[in-house]
Amino acid sequence: MTVTDQDDGSTKSALHHHWNIFLAEGIVLLILGSAAIVVPAAASLAMAIVLGWIFVVGGFVGLVTTLVGHKAPGFWWSLLSALVALAAGAVLIGWPVSGVISLTFVLTAFLIADGILTMLFAIEHHRGLSQRWGFLFLNGVLDLVLAGIIIWALPGSAIWALGLIVGIDLIFGGWSLVAIAMAARKPAHTPT
């Protein structure tokens, strides 16, 4: 057995052991993403506050699940991603009157940071997830594409970007985590 085979087995085993944490976080992200899409974009101030709380709750859930599963692979990337979500939420809640354009910049910065961190998290997990790590990597790519669309369409994108883009991102991220959890639910088979 090579070192790579041992790493692959330990990653699969760790993912199997923590699959329920990934499932719980994925379900919460699906619920929060649906809520973000339903909230009307016309109420800019209300949207800023709602999105701020969505980021805070999502970041808090991510922080809790990361700390509970602190022995799971990708701990530092998950921790950093949760802290970025908490920081973005704090800015949105603390300064909602600063304008729709500045809120769009906060969202864009979050998408860029979260996209890069999600891609790094996926790369770290690629051995343990076989082909399914691509879902998580694709979520990071989607974040970067969405950030690019917002930047390209400014200032008009400020009207629709906040609710729709965050909702899409959270739903895609939620489905990615659910897919990972379902794949990791089966016990890791190690050759004897």
Order of alpha helices (4+ residues) and beta strands (2+ residues): alpha-alpha-alpha-alpha-alpha-alpha-alpha
